[in-house]
Amino acid sequence: MHSSQTRAATLLARIADALDRLAPPRPAEPDLSAEAFVWHPDPPRLEAVPHVNRVALPLLHGIDRSRDALLENTRRFAAGLPANNALLWGARGMGKSSLVKAAHAAIADALPADAPRLKLVEIHREDIESLPALMGLLRPRPERFILFCDDLSFDSGDTSYKSLKAALEGGIEGRPENVIFYATSNRRHLLPRDMIENERSTAINPSEAVQEKVSLSDRFGLWLGFHNCSQDQYLAMVRGYIEHFGIPSEQAEWQPQALEWATTRGSRSGRVAWQFVQELAGQKGVRLA
């Protein structure tokens, strides 16, 4: 009898060892010493970004109201106060993603030494369905996290927007208290108009179908609109860059060039201003550090 018990115990131990070998290893505790990261869902990991490609906050012209609103929202979140998910939508090249990165840097640098650190985590559009897994990884952490998705939108037939809706609401657990979601998009409702209209025409109850899709943007409590800039705003952007980098060029020289540059591109925006300044700096032999 004793021998049978010994054999059974040995067999159970071997089964347990085999199951341990088959089970996936527990994910290592993430190293969050950096200030910014990129999320990769397969395998799940946060890749540190040593140097964030960002523009200094004072160089962002023509978006004062949006700048102040996002800074205040971010400041509240970093302090542990109630804050909203934010959707920055509107014209191309007007500083939406630049503002998110600049606001993070400004608030993170101003935090007291004993305050929880504020981290920026970029999640790519194609990885949106893994957002719940990322939130689960960050929930127990002492740091506070801005999850950032640049150029977020959904095409016809794409149902991953439902995953985003669920994640922003947080399910039965609610959104983690230490996580907030910022997104930029050229579309106010994140979905193409023809997708919404198609739902209206084919649904049994068109009103309910449209509301289902439009309600995605309702998950963002803070909407910040970005519109095409005027000529004066465009020139102010160019001037700000030239002064900041010390490019040796008088306004009588660079202004007509800047206007011609915008005309040939058919638009005026912060991105066009920056592209012109890079051209001017190259002509003058100035490195843009």
N, C-alpha and C positions, 0 to 999 in steps of 0.2 A: 504493500500500500504506500509505504513511504517512497519507494522507487518511482511509482506512478506519479505521485505528487511532484517529485523532483523533475521528472521528464516534462510534466505539464508546465511547471514554472519556467524551465529552460526554454520550452517552445514559445511561451508567452513573451519571454524576454527577447527572443530572436525576432518575433513578429513586431514587437515594439521598436527594436533597433532598425528593422527594415522600413517601418513606417516613418521613423525619424529621417532616414536617408532619402525617402521619396518626397517628404514634405519640403516645400520651398523654404530657403533660409529666411529668417526674420530680417526685414530691411534694417540696415544700419541706421543709427541715429544720425540725422542729417547734420552736417557741419554748416551752421548758419552765421559764421563769423563775418562773411562778406555783407555788403549792403544791398546787393541786387542779385537776382537769380533768374534762370530760365527753367521752366518745368518741362521734364521729359517723362511721359507716362509709361514707356516700355523700354527697359525696366523703370519703375517709378524712382525718380531722383530729381534733385534740385542742383542744377549746374551753376556754380558761382560765376558772376560777371565781374572781373577785376576792375574794368574801366567802363562806366556807363557812357554811351554816346548821348550827351545832353547839351542843351543850350542854357546859359545862365539866365535866371529869371528876369533880370533887368533888360535883357535883349529882346524880350517878347513884347512887341508893340501892337497896339490896336485891339487888344483883347482884355482890357482892364477889368471889366465886370466879371467875365468868366474866370480870369486869374484870381480875383479876390474871393469869389464864391468857392472855387476849388481849394484855395489855400485855407480858408476858414473851415471847410468841411474836413480837410485833411488834418488840420490842427486839432479839431475836436476829437477825431478818431484816435490820433496819437495820444491824446490826454485821457482816453478811456471814456469819453462822453459819446452820446448818441450821434451817429453820422449816417449819411445815405450812400448807397451805391450811386455812381455817377456815370452818365452817358454824355460824352462830348461828341456832338454831331455837327455836320455842316460842310462848308466848302473845303476843297482839297488844299493842302499846303498852308493852312492858316494857324498851325501851331498846336493842334489838338494833342498829339502824342508828346510833343516837346513840353507842353504845359504839365502833363502828368509827371514826366520825369523831373522837370524843374521843381514842381511843387513838392515831390517826395524829398528831393535833396535839401530844399530850403527848410522844410519842417524837421527832417531827420537831424540836420546839423544844429538846429536850435533847441533840441531836446536836452533837458538836464541829464547829467551823467548817470543818475540813479534811476532814470525812467526806462521802461521797456523800449528796446530798439525798434525802429520802424524800418521794415524791409520791403523791397519792391520785387515782386515775382511776376515775370511775364509768362503768359500762357498763350500758345499759338491758337489761331482760329480752328485749325483741324483737330486740336486736342480738347475742345470744349467739353466733349462727352466724358472726359476724365476729371472734370472739375470737382465732382463730389469726392473722388479719391484724394485730390490735392487738399481740399478743405479738411478731410479727415486726418491727413498727415499733420496739418498745421494747428488743428484745434487744441491739442494739449500743450502747445508751445507757449513760453512766456512772452515772446516777441509779438509785435503787431505787424500785419501783412496787408499791403496793397496788392491785390491781384489785378494785373493789367493785361487787357487784350486789345491789341492795335488792329484797326481796320476790320472790325467785327461786322459781319453781315451774313445773310443766309440766302441761298439761291432756291429757285423753284425745285420742289421735290425733296429738299433738305429738311429732315425732321430733327436734327440735333438741337434745334432751338428749344425743343421741349426739355432737353437735359439742362439747358441753361436756366430756363424758367424754374425748374425744380430746385436747382442748386442755389439760385438767388433767394428763394423762399426758405431753403434750408430743411425742408421736410419736417418730420416731427421733432427733430432736435433743434431746428432753427439755424440760421446762419451763425457760424462761430463768432463769438464776441470779439475775437482778435483778428478778424478777416473782413476786408471790404473789397468791392469789385469796381474797378474803373475800366470803361471801354470807350474806344473811339470808333466812329463810323461816319461814312458819308450819307447814310440814310437815317432819318429821324426814327423810324420804326424798325430798323435793322432788316427789313424784308422788302424785296422789290415790289413796286406798285402792281405789276402784272400778276404777281403771286397772290396778292390780296384780292385783286379783282377777279382772278380765276376762282378763288374760293367763294366769292360772292355769287358768281354765276352758276356754279355747279353744286353748291350745298343745298340740302333740304331746307335748312334754316340759314339763309345767307348772313343775317346779322350776327348769329352766334359764331359762324365760321370766321368772319372777319375779326370779331372781338377776340377769338382765340389767338390769332396771330398778332394783332396789334397790342394785345395785353403784355407781350414780352417786354416792350419798352416801359410799361408801367412798373416793372420791377425795379426800375432806376428812379429813386426819389429825387435825384438832382439831374436836371436836363440843362446842358450848357450849349447854346447855339453859336456857331462860328460862321461868319458871313464874309463874302468877298470884300477886300479892303479898298478904300479910296486911294487916289493917287498920292494924296498927302500922307496917308498912313504908310503906304508902300515906301515913299521916300524917307519917312522917319525910320523905318526898319533898316534901310540901307545905311542911313547916317549913323544909326546906333552901332551897327557892325563896324563901320569904318573907324569910328572914334574908339570903340572898344579894342580893336586890334591895332590901332595906330597906323593905318594905311596912309601913306603920304599922298593925298589927293585932295584938291580943293573942290568945293561944291560945284563951281562953274565947270570943272572938268568931268566929275563923275555923274552929275545929275542928268545931263542929256544922254549919256551912255546907259544909265540905269533905265531911263524911260524907253529908249530904243530896245533895250534887252527885254523889257516887259511886253512891248508891242510885238516883237517877233515871236513871243511865246503865247500871245493871245490872252494873257491873264496877269493880274497883280496879286501876289500872295507873299507870305513869309518865306516859303520855299524858293520862289523866284528871286526874292531879294537876296537870300543866302547864296544862291547859285551865281548871281551877278557879283557878289562880294568875293566869292572864290575866284572868279575870272579876273576881277580887278586886282586882287592880292597877287595872283600869279603874274600879271603884267608888271607889278611893282616889285616883285621879288620878295614879298612878305610871307613868312610862314604863319599859318593860323593855328596856334597852339591851343 
